[in-house]
């Protein structure tokens, strides 16, 4: 399995949402075929432990996408509460971008 390198310049979209009282900025970068190729997450508390953990989770998700893991598989694999709602900011972000009507 090899990693699909993304072009230096690519389409992207940025949106903000709130999760547990924290403002989160989500940027999605697209592969040339229009599928999601990378995810960036930042918390409103720059350089806080939460911001670092969210950024690291987004890097891991991006690498998985570039190695061929589907967006739906990533979203399905994250921890959820008893109502099926993603328990983490990266899970909430993956749910948002895996639903075509969101972006």
Gaussian input, Z-matrix of N, CA and C with variables (Angstrom, degrees):
# hf/3-21g

backbone

0 1
 N
 C     1     B1
 C     2     B2     1     A1
 N     3     B3     2     A2     1     D1
 C     4     B4     3     A3     2     D2
 C     5     B5     4     A4     3     D3
 N     6     B6     5     A5     4     D4
 C     7     B7     6     A6     5     D5
 C     8     B8     7     A7     6     D6
 N     9     B9     8     A8     7     D7
 C    10    B10     9     A9     8     D8
 C    11    B11    10    A10     9     D9
 N    12    B12    11    A11    10    D10
 C    13    B13    12    A12    11    D11
 C    14    B14    13    A13    12    D12
 N    15    B15    14    A14    13    D13
 C    16    B16    15    A15    14    D14
 C    17    B17    16    A16    15    D15
 N    18    B18    17    A17    16    D16
 C    19    B19    18    A18    17    D17
 C    20    B20    19    A19    18    D18
 N    21    B21    20    A20    19    D19
 C    22    B22    21    A21    20    D20
 C    23    B23    22    A22    21    D21
 N    24    B24    23    A23    22    D22
 C    25    B25    24    A24    23    D23
 C    26    B26    25    A25    24    D24
 N    27    B27    26    A26    25    D25
 C    28    B28    27    A27    26    D26
 C    29    B29    28    A28    27    D27
 N    30    B30    29    A29    28    D28
 C    31    B31    30    A30    29    D29
 C    32    B32    31    A31    30    D30
 N    33    B33    32    A32    31    D31
 C    34    B34    33    A33    32    D32
 C    35    B35    34    A34    33    D33
 N    36    B36    35    A35    34    D34
 C    37    B37    36    A36    35    D35
 C    38    B38    37    A37    36    D36
 N    39    B39    38    A38    37    D37
 C    40    B40    39    A39    38    D38
 C    41    B41    40    A40    39    D39
 N    42    B42    41    A41    40    D40
 C    43    B43    42    A42    41    D41
 C    44    B44    43    A43    42    D42
 N    45    B45    44    A44    43    D43
 C    46    B46    45    A45    44    D44
 C    47    B47    46    A46    45    D45
 N    48    B48    47    A47    46    D46
 C    49    B49    48    A48    47    D47
 C    50    B50    49    A49    48    D48
 N    51    B51    50    A50    49    D49
 C    52    B52    51    A51    50    D50
 C    53    B53    52    A52    51    D51
 N    54    B54    53    A53    52    D52
 C    55    B55    54    A54    53    D53
 C    56    B56    55    A55    54    D54
 N    57    B57    56    A56    55    D55
 C    58    B58    57    A57    56    D56
 C    59    B59    58    A58    57    D57
 N    60    B60    59    A59    58    D58
 C    61    B61    60    A60    59    D59
 C    62    B62    61    A61    60    D60
 N    63    B63    62    A62    61    D61
 C    64    B64    63    A63    62    D62
 C    65    B65    64    A64    63    D63
 N    66    B66    65    A65    64    D64
 C    67    B67    66    A66    65    D65
 C    68    B68    67    A67    66    D66
 N    69    B69    68    A68    67    D67
 C    70    B70    69    A69    68    D68
 C    71    B71    70    A70    69    D69
 N    72    B72    71    A71    70    D70
 C    73    B73    72    A72    71    D71
 C    74    B74    73    A73    72    D72
 N    75    B75    74    A74    73    D73
 C    76    B76    75    A75    74    D74
 C    77    B77    76    A76    75    D75
 N    78    B78    77    A77    76    D76
 C    79    B79    78    A78    77    D77
 C    80    B80    79    A79    78    D78
 N    81    B81    80    A80    79    D79
 C    82    B82    81    A81    80    D80
 C    83    B83    82    A82    81    D81
 N    84    B84    83    A83    82    D82
 C    85    B85    84    A84    83    D83
 C    86    B86    85    A85    84    D84
 N    87    B87    86    A86    85    D85
 C    88    B88    87    A87    86    D86
 C    89    B89    88    A88    87    D87
 N    90    B90    89    A89    88    D88
 C    91    B91    90    A90    89    D89
 C    92    B92    91    A91    90    D90
 N    93    B93    92    A92    91    D91
 C    94    B94    93    A93    92    D92
 C    95    B95    94    A94    93    D93
 N    96    B96    95    A95    94    D94
 C    97    B97    96    A96    95    D95
 C    98    B98    97    A97    96    D96
 N    99    B99    98    A98    97    D97
 C   100   B100    99    A99    98    D98
 C   101   B101   100   A100    99    D99
 N   102   B102   101   A101   100   D100
 C   103   B103   102   A102   101   D101
 C   104   B104   103   A103   102   D102
 N   105   B105   104   A104   103   D103
 C   106   B106   105   A105   104   D104
 C   107   B107   106   A106   105   D105
 N   108   B108   107   A107   106   D106
 C   109   B109   108   A108   107   D107
 C   110   B110   109   A109   108   D108
 N   111   B111   110   A110   109   D109
 C   112   B112   111   A111   110   D110
 C   113   B113   112   A112   111   D111
 N   114   B114   113   A113   112   D112
 C   115   B115   114   A114   113   D113
 C   116   B116   115   A115   114   D114
 N   117   B117   116   A116   115   D115
 C   118   B118   117   A117   116   D116
 C   119   B119   118   A118   117   D117
 N   120   B120   119   A119   118   D118
 C   121   B121   120   A120   119   D119
 C   122   B122   121   A121   120   D120
 N   123   B123   122   A122   121   D121
 C   124   B124   123   A123   122   D122
 C   125   B125   124   A124   123   D123
 N   126   B126   125   A125   124   D124
 C   127   B127   126   A126   125   D125
 C   128   B128   127   A127   126   D126
 N   129   B129   128   A128   127   D127
 C   130   B130   129   A129   128   D128
 C   131   B131   130   A130   129   D129
 N   132   B132   131   A131   130   D130
 C   133   B133   132   A132   131   D131
 C   134   B134   133   A133   132   D132
 N   135   B135   134   A134   133   D133
 C   136   B136   135   A135   134   D134
 C   137   B137   136   A136   135   D135
 N   138   B138   137   A137   136   D136
 C   139   B139   138   A138   137   D137
 C   140   B140   139   A139   138   D138
 N   141   B141   140   A140   139   D139
 C   142   B142   141   A141   140   D140
 C   143   B143   142   A142   141   D141
 N   144   B144   143   A143   142   D142
 C   145   B145   144   A144   143   D143
 C   146   B146   145   A145   144   D144
 N   147   B147   146   A146   145   D145
 C   148   B148   147   A147   146   D146
 C   149   B149   148   A148   147   D147
 N   150   B150   149   A149   148   D148
 C   151   B151   150   A150   149   D149
 C   152   B152   151   A151   150   D150
 N   153   B153   152   A152   151   D151
 C   154   B154   153   A153   152   D152
 C   155   B155   154   A154   153   D153
 N   156   B156   155   A155   154   D154
 C   157   B157   156   A156   155   D155
 C   158   B158   157   A157   156   D156
 N   159   B159   158   A158   157   D157
 C   160   B160   159   A159   158   D158
 C   161   B161   160   A160   159   D159
 N   162   B162   161   A161   160   D160
 C   163   B163   162   A162   161   D161
 C   164   B164   163   A163   162   D162
 N   165   B165   164   A164   163   D163
 C   166   B166   165   A165   164   D164
 C   167   B167   166   A166   165   D165
 N   168   B168   167   A167   166   D166
 C   169   B169   168   A168   167   D167
 C   170   B170   169   A169   168   D168
 N   171   B171   170   A170   169   D169
 C   172   B172   171   A171   170   D170
 C   173   B173   172   A172   171   D171
 N   174   B174   173   A173   172   D172
 C   175   B175   174   A174   173   D173
 C   176   B176   175   A175   174   D174
 N   177   B177   176   A176   175   D175
 C   178   B178   177   A177   176   D176
 C   179   B179   178   A178   177   D177
 N   180   B180   179   A179   178   D178
 C   181   B181   180   A180   179   D179
 C   182   B182   181   A181   180   D180
 N   183   B183   182   A182   181   D181
 C   184   B184   183   A183   182   D182
 C   185   B185   184   A184   183   D183
 N   186   B186   185   A185   184   D184
 C   187   B187   186   A186   185   D185
 C   188   B188   187   A187   186   D186
 N   189   B189   188   A188   187   D187
 C   190   B190   189   A189   188   D188
 C   191   B191   190   A190   189   D189
 N   192   B192   191   A191   190   D190
 C   193   B193   192   A192   191   D191
 C   194   B194   193   A193   192   D192
 N   195   B195   194   A194   193   D193
 C   196   B196   195   A195   194   D194
 C   197   B197   196   A196   195   D195
 N   198   B198   197   A197   196   D196
 C   199   B199   198   A198   197   D197
 C   200   B200   199   A199   198   D198
 N   201   B201   200   A200   199   D199
 C   202   B202   201   A201   200   D200
 C   203   B203   202   A202   201   D201
 N   204   B204   203   A203   202   D202
 C   205   B205   204   A204   203   D203
 C   206   B206   205   A205   204   D204
 N   207   B207   206   A206   205   D205
 C   208   B208   207   A207   206   D206
 C   209   B209   208   A208   207   D207
 N   210   B210   209   A209   208   D208
 C   211   B211   210   A210   209   D209
 C   212   B212   211   A211   210   D210
 N   213   B213   212   A212   211   D211
 C   214   B214   213   A213   212   D212
 C   215   B215   214   A214   213   D213
 N   216   B216   215   A215   214   D214
 C   217   B217   216   A216   215   D215
 C   218   B218   217   A217   216   D216
 N   219   B219   218   A218   217   D217
 C   220   B220   219   A219   218   D218
 C   221   B221   220   A220   219   D219
 N   222   B222   221   A221   220   D220
 C   223   B223   222   A222   221   D221
 C   224   B224   223   A223   222   D222
 N   225   B225   224   A224   223   D223
 C   226   B226   225   A225   224   D224
 C   227   B227   226   A226   225   D225
 N   228   B228   227   A227   226   D226
 C   229   B229   228   A228   227   D227
 C   230   B230   229   A229   228   D228
 N   231   B231   230   A230   229   D229
 C   232   B232   231   A231   230   D230
 C   233   B233   232   A232   231   D231
 N   234   B234   233   A233   232   D232
 C   235   B235   234   A234   233   D233
 C   236   B236   235   A235   234   D234
 N   237   B237   236   A236   235   D235
 C   238   B238   237   A237   236   D236
 C   239   B239   238   A238   237   D237
 N   240   B240   239   A239   238   D238
 C   241   B241   240   A240   239   D239
 C   242   B242   241   A241   240   D240
 N   243   B243   242   A242   241   D241
 C   244   B244   243   A243   242   D242
 C   245   B245   244   A244   243   D243
 N   246   B246   245   A245   244   D244
 C   247   B247   246   A246   245   D245
 C   248   B248   247   A247   246   D246
 N   249   B249   248   A248   247   D247
 C   250   B250   249   A249   248   D248
 C   251   B251   250   A250   249   D249
 N   252   B252   251   A251   250   D250
 C   253   B253   252   A252   251   D251
 C   254   B254   253   A253   252   D252
 N   255   B255   254   A254   253   D253
 C   256   B256   255   A255   254   D254
 C   257   B257   256   A256   255   D255
 N   258   B258   257   A257   256   D256
 C   259   B259   258   A258   257   D257
 C   260   B260   259   A259   258   D258
 N   261   B261   260   A260   259   D259
 C   262   B262   261   A261   260   D260
 C   263   B263   262   A262   261   D261
 N   264   B264   263   A263   262   D262
 C   265   B265   264   A264   263   D263
 C   266   B266   265   A265   264   D264
 N   267   B267   266   A266   265   D265
 C   268   B268   267   A267   266   D266
 C   269   B269   268   A268   267   D267
 N   270   B270   269   A269   268   D268
 C   271   B271   270   A270   269   D269
 C   272   B272   271   A271   270   D270
 N   273   B273   272   A272   271   D271
 C   274   B274   273   A273   272   D272
 C   275   B275   274   A274   273   D273
 N   276   B276   275   A275   274   D274
 C   277   B277   276   A276   275   D275
 C   278   B278   277   A277   276   D276
 N   279   B279   278   A278   277   D277
 C   280   B280   279   A279   278   D278
 C   281   B281   280   A280   279   D279
 N   282   B282   281   A281   280   D280
 C   283   B283   282   A282   281   D281
 C   284   B284   283   A283   282   D282
 N   285   B285   284   A284   283   D283
 C   286   B286   285   A285   284   D284
 C   287   B287   286   A286   285   D285
 N   288   B288   287   A287   286   D286
 C   289   B289   288   A288   287   D287
 C   290   B290   289   A289   288   D288
 N   291   B291   290   A290   289   D289
 C   292   B292   291   A291   290   D290
 C   293   B293   292   A292   291   D291
 N   294   B294   293   A293   292   D292
 C   295   B295   294   A294   293   D293
 C   296   B296   295   A295   294   D294
 N   297   B297   296   A296   295   D295
 C   298   B298   297   A297   296   D296
 C   299   B299   298   A298   297   D297
 N   300   B300   299   A299   298   D298
 C   301   B301   300   A300   299   D299
 C   302   B302   301   A301   300   D300
 N   303   B303   302   A302   301   D301
 C   304   B304   303   A303   302   D302
 C   305   B305   304   A304   303   D303
 N   306   B306   305   A305   304   D304
 C   307   B307   306   A306   305   D305
 C   308   B308   307   A307   306   D306

   B1=1.4470
   B2=1.5278
   B3=1.3087
   B4=1.4594
   B5=1.5316
   B6=1.3093
   B7=1.4630
   B8=1.5226
   B9=1.3101
   B10=1.4596
   B11=1.5219
   B12=1.3264
   B13=1.4654
   B14=1.5274
   B15=1.3064
   B16=1.4606
   B17=1.5284
   B18=1.3293
   B19=1.4670
   B20=1.5295
   B21=1.3247
   B22=1.4691
   B23=1.5308
   B24=1.3209
   B25=1.4624
   B26=1.5216
   B27=1.3320
   B28=1.4656
   B29=1.5250
   B30=1.3113
   B31=1.4608
   B32=1.5182
   B33=1.3229
   B34=1.4630
   B35=1.5214
   B36=1.2997
   B37=1.4718
   B38=1.5203
   B39=1.3209
   B40=1.4589
   B41=1.5186
   B42=1.3212
   B43=1.4605
   B44=1.5108
   B45=1.2991
   B46=1.4586
   B47=1.5103
   B48=1.3296
   B49=1.4520
   B50=1.5163
   B51=1.3174
   B52=1.4608
   B53=1.5095
   B54=1.3176
   B55=1.4642
   B56=1.5232
   B57=1.3173
   B58=1.4670
   B59=1.5305
   B60=1.3398
   B61=1.4564
   B62=1.5160
   B63=1.3126
   B64=1.4606
   B65=1.5280
   B66=1.3091
   B67=1.4647
   B68=1.5280
   B69=1.3226
   B70=1.4644
   B71=1.5264
   B72=1.3182
   B73=1.4578
   B74=1.5248
   B75=1.3223
   B76=1.4602
   B77=1.5253
   B78=1.3130
   B79=1.4584
   B80=1.5183
   B81=1.3267
   B82=1.4559
   B83=1.5223
   B84=1.3324
   B85=1.4577
   B86=1.5202
   B87=1.3183
   B88=1.4659
   B89=1.5245
   B90=1.3238
   B91=1.4606
   B92=1.5330
   B93=1.3426
   B94=1.4714
   B95=1.5364
   B96=1.3505
   B97=1.4692
   B98=1.5278
   B99=1.3347
   B100=1.4586
   B101=1.5133
   B102=1.3297
   B103=1.4649
   B104=1.5366
   B105=1.3237
   B106=1.4642
   B107=1.5247
   B108=1.3308
   B109=1.4560
   B110=1.5105
   B111=1.3215
   B112=1.4625
   B113=1.5206
   B114=1.3299
   B115=1.4573
   B116=1.5269
   B117=1.3210
   B118=1.4618
   B119=1.5195
   B120=1.3228
   B121=1.4681
   B122=1.5190
   B123=1.3172
   B124=1.4560
   B125=1.5095
   B126=1.3293
   B127=1.4668
   B128=1.5195
   B129=1.3308
   B130=1.4580
   B131=1.5232
   B132=1.2987
   B133=1.4701
   B134=1.5270
   B135=1.3025
   B136=1.4626
   B137=1.5265
   B138=1.3176
   B139=1.4662
   B140=1.5263
   B141=1.3164
   B142=1.4619
   B143=1.5336
   B144=1.2987
   B145=1.4630
   B146=1.5278
   B147=1.3263
   B148=1.4601
   B149=1.5321
   B150=1.3199
   B151=1.4629
   B152=1.5269
   B153=1.3084
   B154=1.4712
   B155=1.5191
   B156=1.3273
   B157=1.4675
   B158=1.5274
   B159=1.3261
   B160=1.4694
   B161=1.5182
   B162=1.3153
   B163=1.4584
   B164=1.5299
   B165=1.3274
   B166=1.4679
   B167=1.5261
   B168=1.3259
   B169=1.4697
   B170=1.5238
   B171=1.3333
   B172=1.4628
   B173=1.5253
   B174=1.3262
   B175=1.4622
   B176=1.5243
   B177=1.3189
   B178=1.4659
   B179=1.5284
   B180=1.3288
   B181=1.4717
   B182=1.5282
   B183=1.3269
   B184=1.4613
   B185=1.5264
   B186=1.3154
   B187=1.4685
   B188=1.5250
   B189=1.3234
   B190=1.4701
   B191=1.5306
   B192=1.3231
   B193=1.4693
   B194=1.5279
   B195=1.3250
   B196=1.4651
   B197=1.5276
   B198=1.3255
   B199=1.4615
   B200=1.5262
   B201=1.3304
   B202=1.4537
   B203=1.5197
   B204=1.3207
   B205=1.4654
   B206=1.5253
   B207=1.3102
   B208=1.4619
   B209=1.5326
   B210=1.3179
   B211=1.4620
   B212=1.5227
   B213=1.3203
   B214=1.4723
   B215=1.5311
   B216=1.3389
   B217=1.4686
   B218=1.5189
   B219=1.3206
   B220=1.4678
   B221=1.5262
   B222=1.3320
   B223=1.4660
   B224=1.5294
   B225=1.3118
   B226=1.4648
   B227=1.5373
   B228=1.3283
   B229=1.4626
   B230=1.5248
   B231=1.3034
   B232=1.4642
   B233=1.5379
   B234=1.3198
   B235=1.4686
   B236=1.5262
   B237=1.3219
   B238=1.4636
   B239=1.5266
   B240=1.3343
   B241=1.4618
   B242=1.5310
   B243=1.3243
   B244=1.4738
   B245=1.5274
   B246=1.3449
   B247=1.4630
   B248=1.5322
   B249=1.3366
   B250=1.4570
   B251=1.5190
   B252=1.3363
   B253=1.4614
   B254=1.5292
   B255=1.3236
   B256=1.4620
   B257=1.5244
   B258=1.3318
   B259=1.4645
   B260=1.5226
   B261=1.3197
   B262=1.4630
   B263=1.5283
   B264=1.3253
   B265=1.4615
   B266=1.5342
   B267=1.3401
   B268=1.4683
   B269=1.5280
   B270=1.3123
   B271=1.4588
   B272=1.5159
   B273=1.3355
   B274=1.4687
   B275=1.5256
   B276=1.3316
   B277=1.4599
   B278=1.5269
   B279=1.3292
   B280=1.4663
   B281=1.5230
   B282=1.3282
   B283=1.4674
   B284=1.5271
   B285=1.3303
   B286=1.4612
   B287=1.5284
   B288=1.3248
   B289=1.4691
   B290=1.5210
   B291=1.3362
   B292=1.4616
   B293=1.5323
   B294=1.3390
   B295=1.4617
   B296=1.5222
   B297=1.3281
   B298=1.4719
   B299=1.5225
   B300=1.3087
   B301=1.4656
   B302=1.5175
   B303=1.3498
   B304=1.4601
   B305=1.5165
   B306=1.3350
   B307=1.4749
   B308=1.4971
   A1=107.94
   A2=116.09
   A3=119.35
   A4=110.22
   A5=113.54
   A6=120.27
   A7=110.50
   A8=116.31
   A9=122.12
   A10=108.42
   A11=116.26
   A12=120.86
   A13=109.28
   A14=116.57
   A15=121.37
   A16=109.39
   A17=116.96
   A18=119.05
   A19=110.88
   A20=116.43
   A21=121.24
   A22=111.80
   A23=116.92
   A24=121.53
   A25=107.83
   A26=115.58
   A27=120.17
   A28=109.69
   A29=115.13
   A30=120.17
   A31=109.85
   A32=116.07
   A33=120.23
   A34=109.00
   A35=114.02
   A36=121.77
   A37=107.96
   A38=115.48
   A39=120.86
   A40=109.01
   A41=115.55
   A42=120.61
   A43=108.82
   A44=115.78
   A45=121.89
   A46=108.88
   A47=114.77
   A48=120.13
   A49=108.44
   A50=115.33
   A51=120.72
   A52=109.44
   A53=114.97
   A54=121.05
   A55=107.91
   A56=117.89
   A57=122.95
   A58=112.49
   A59=116.51
   A60=121.08
   A61=114.55
   A62=118.27
   A63=122.26
   A64=108.65
   A65=116.24
   A66=121.75
   A67=107.70
   A68=116.65
   A69=122.41
   A70=109.02
   A71=116.03
   A72=122.12
   A73=107.66
   A74=115.69
   A75=123.32
   A76=108.19
   A77=116.49
   A78=121.18
   A79=107.66
   A80=115.98
   A81=123.34
   A82=107.89
   A83=116.40
   A84=121.77
   A85=109.32
   A86=116.21
   A87=120.98
   A88=112.39
   A89=115.19
   A90=122.64
   A91=107.64
   A92=117.60
   A93=119.72
   A94=113.66
   A95=117.45
   A96=119.93
   A97=113.26
   A98=117.23
   A99=121.88
   A100=115.08
   A101=117.62
   A102=119.78
   A103=109.59
   A104=115.90
   A105=121.50
   A106=109.14
   A107=115.97
   A108=120.98
   A109=114.30
   A110=117.09
   A111=119.72
   A112=109.66
   A113=114.12
   A114=122.03
   A115=107.71
   A116=116.59
   A117=122.17
   A118=107.94
   A119=116.90
   A120=122.25
   A121=109.52
   A122=116.27
   A123=121.73
   A124=109.49
   A125=115.56
   A126=122.12
   A127=109.11
   A128=115.48
   A129=120.05
   A130=112.27
   A131=117.55
   A132=122.21
   A133=107.98
   A134=116.22
   A135=122.53
   A136=111.69
   A137=115.24
   A138=124.48
   A139=114.49
   A140=117.43
   A141=120.02
   A142=108.04
   A143=117.63
   A144=120.92
   A145=110.33
   A146=117.10
   A147=120.48
   A148=110.53
   A149=117.56
   A150=121.60
   A151=110.41
   A152=117.51
   A153=122.01
   A154=110.64
   A155=117.47
   A156=120.83
   A157=111.60
   A158=117.14
   A159=119.80
   A160=110.56
   A161=116.92
   A162=120.85
   A163=110.62
   A164=117.02
   A165=120.87
   A166=111.73
   A167=117.47
   A168=120.93
   A169=110.32
   A170=117.10
   A171=121.22
   A172=110.98
   A173=117.70
   A174=121.16
   A175=110.16
   A176=116.73
   A177=120.59
   A178=110.62
   A179=116.97
   A180=120.49
   A181=110.15
   A182=117.22
   A183=121.00
   A184=111.17
   A185=116.49
   A186=119.91
   A187=110.90
   A188=116.90
   A189=120.19
   A190=110.05
   A191=117.59
   A192=121.13
   A193=110.96
   A194=116.31
   A195=120.59
   A196=112.42
   A197=116.98
   A198=121.18
   A199=112.04
   A200=117.06
   A201=120.43
   A202=117.33
   A203=118.57
   A204=120.41
   A205=107.57
   A206=117.19
   A207=119.49
   A208=110.99
   A209=114.39
   A210=121.17
   A211=110.29
   A212=116.96
   A213=120.52
   A214=111.56
   A215=117.18
   A216=120.11
   A217=110.83
   A218=117.04
   A219=120.04
   A220=110.80
   A221=116.44
   A222=120.86
   A223=111.09
   A224=116.83
   A225=121.36
   A226=111.90
   A227=116.75
   A228=121.69
   A229=115.12
   A230=117.93
   A231=119.37
   A232=111.25
   A233=115.38
   A234=121.59
   A235=110.78
   A236=115.12
   A237=122.09
   A238=110.18
   A239=115.62
   A240=119.09
   A241=109.57
   A242=116.57
   A243=120.67
   A244=113.03
   A245=116.91
   A246=120.84
   A247=112.14
   A248=116.48
   A249=121.03
   A250=114.13
   A251=116.93
   A252=121.62
   A253=108.91
   A254=116.37
   A255=121.03
   A256=110.27
   A257=116.18
   A258=121.35
   A259=113.99
   A260=117.98
   A261=121.17
   A262=111.81
   A263=116.55
   A264=119.41
   A265=112.96
   A266=118.18
   A267=119.27
   A268=109.47
   A269=117.79
   A270=120.61
   A271=112.00
   A272=116.24
   A273=120.43
   A274=110.29
   A275=117.17
   A276=121.06
   A277=110.77
   A278=117.44
   A279=120.66
   A280=111.06
   A281=117.19
   A282=120.05
   A283=110.99
   A284=116.51
   A285=120.43
   A286=111.81
   A287=116.87
   A288=118.18
   A289=112.93
   A290=117.98
   A291=118.69
   A292=111.33
   A293=116.82
   A294=121.59
   A295=108.02
   A296=118.36
   A297=120.39
   A298=115.37
   A299=118.82
   A300=119.81
   A301=112.91
   A302=118.71
   A303=121.21
   A304=112.30
   A305=118.92
   A306=121.61
   A307=111.35
   D1=134.98
   D2=179.43
   D3=-123.98
   D4=157.74
   D5=-177.96
   D6=-83.62
   D7=134.20
   D8=175.55
   D9=-85.31
   D10=108.88
   D11=178.74
   D12=-73.02
   D13=135.72
   D14=178.26
   D15=-88.40
   D16=150.19
   D17=176.59
   D18=-63.59
   D19=155.33
   D20=-179.55
   D21=-59.09
   D22=-38.32
   D23=177.31
   D24=-114.40
   D25=129.01
   D26=-177.29
   D27=-149.95
   D28=157.96
   D29=176.59
   D30=-64.15
   D31=146.00
   D32=175.87
   D33=-152.29
   D34=161.80
   D35=176.49
   D36=-136.80
   D37=144.21
   D38=179.12
   D39=-125.09
   D40=137.10
   D41=174.44
   D42=-142.90
   D43=162.59
   D44=177.78
   D45=-119.97
   D46=145.75
   D47=173.57
   D48=-148.21
   D49=166.01
   D50=-179.27
   D51=-112.91
   D52=139.17
   D53=178.04
   D54=-140.62
   D55=120.26
   D56=179.00
   D57=52.06
   D58=40.96
   D59=177.53
   D60=79.39
   D61=7.16
   D62=-179.59
   D63=-112.35
   D64=129.99
   D65=177.04
   D66=-82.32
   D67=125.36
   D68=-175.91
   D69=-119.54
   D70=133.55
   D71=173.92
   D72=-102.86
   D73=126.72
   D74=-178.93
   D75=-118.24
   D76=125.71
   D77=172.94
   D78=-119.93
   D79=132.07
   D80=-179.64
   D81=-114.58
   D82=125.58
   D83=175.68
   D84=-103.35
   D85=141.76
   D86=-174.72
   D87=-109.05
   D88=144.84
   D89=172.29
   D90=-72.83
   D91=164.93
   D92=178.77
   D93=-56.88
   D94=-27.88
   D95=179.73
   D96=-82.04
   D97=-0.09
   D98=177.88
   D99=93.48
   D100=-5.35
   D101=178.21
   D102=-82.69
   D103=160.65
   D104=-178.69
   D105=-69.34
   D106=129.76
   D107=-179.30
   D108=-118.87
   D109=-17.09
   D110=179.08
   D111=-160.44
   D112=156.81
   D113=-178.53
   D114=-135.74
   D115=135.25
   D116=173.87
   D117=-122.90
   D118=135.21
   D119=177.41
   D120=-128.90
   D121=137.93
   D122=174.52
   D123=-139.79
   D124=138.92
   D125=176.55
   D126=-90.30
   D127=160.35
   D128=178.90
   D129=-69.13
   D130=-12.98
   D131=177.70
   D132=-101.40
   D133=82.54
   D134=-174.97
   D135=-53.98
   D136=135.06
   D137=178.23
   D138=63.82
   D139=13.65
   D140=173.50
   D141=-76.56
   D142=167.36
   D143=178.51
   D144=-59.57
   D145=-39.00
   D146=178.32
   D147=-62.71
   D148=-44.69
   D149=178.95
   D150=-60.05
   D151=-43.42
   D152=179.74
   D153=-64.32
   D154=-46.13
   D155=-179.46
   D156=-64.74
   D157=-39.69
   D158=177.97
   D159=-65.72
   D160=-42.45
   D161=179.21
   D162=-62.81
   D163=-44.39
   D164=178.18
   D165=-62.66
   D166=-41.51
   D167=178.38
   D168=-62.41
   D169=-39.15
   D170=179.19
   D171=-67.07
   D172=-37.93
   D173=176.76
   D174=-62.82
   D175=-44.74
   D176=179.29
   D177=-63.02
   D178=-43.08
   D179=177.67
   D180=-62.67
   D181=-41.41
   D182=179.71
   D183=-62.48
   D184=-44.74
   D185=178.11
   D186=-62.06
   D187=-42.16
   D188=178.47
   D189=-60.71
   D190=-43.29
   D191=178.17
   D192=-61.28
   D193=-40.77
   D194=-178.36
   D195=-73.58
   D196=-18.24
   D197=175.36
   D198=-95.59
   D199=6.01
   D200=171.90
   D201=103.39
   D202=0.92
   D203=175.63
   D204=-71.99
   D205=133.30
   D206=-177.74
   D207=-75.10
   D208=151.87
   D209=177.41
   D210=-58.91
   D211=-42.42
   D212=-179.95
   D213=-63.62
   D214=-38.16
   D215=178.23
   D216=-65.64
   D217=-42.37
   D218=176.82
   D219=-60.47
   D220=-48.26
   D221=-178.97
   D222=-62.50
   D223=-37.18
   D224=-179.22
   D225=-70.16
   D226=-28.34
   D227=-171.61
   D228=-85.93
   D229=-11.56
   D230=-175.88
   D231=-80.71
   D232=161.42
   D233=-178.87
   D234=-67.86
   D235=139.85
   D236=-179.81
   D237=-131.64
   D238=156.23
   D239=176.80
   D240=-82.96
   D241=-175.67
   D242=-175.80
   D243=-66.46
   D244=-14.05
   D245=178.31
   D246=-96.82
   D247=0.19
   D248=-179.70
   D249=85.91
   D250=10.13
   D251=-179.99
   D252=-87.94
   D253=135.64
   D254=179.21
   D255=-55.00
   D256=135.37
   D257=-176.84
   D258=-85.66
   D259=-14.63
   D260=-174.33
   D261=-123.76
   D262=162.57
   D263=176.23
   D264=-60.73
   D265=-39.59
   D266=179.15
   D267=-66.23
   D268=-36.56
   D269=176.73
   D270=-64.41
   D271=-42.45
   D272=177.40
   D273=-63.14
   D274=-40.05
   D275=179.01
   D276=-65.76
   D277=-44.94
   D278=179.43
   D279=-62.96
   D280=-38.83
   D281=176.29
   D282=-62.16
   D283=-41.53
   D284=-179.70
   D285=-63.32
   D286=-44.50
   D287=-175.57
   D288=-83.31
   D289=-14.83
   D290=177.45
   D291=-85.94
   D292=-8.27
   D293=174.71
   D294=-97.51
   D295=113.46
   D296=-173.36
   D297=-59.61
   D298=-24.02
   D299=-177.51
   D300=-80.25
   D301=-9.36
   D302=-175.97
   D303=-76.93
   D304=-46.93
   D305=-176.89
   D306=-96.15

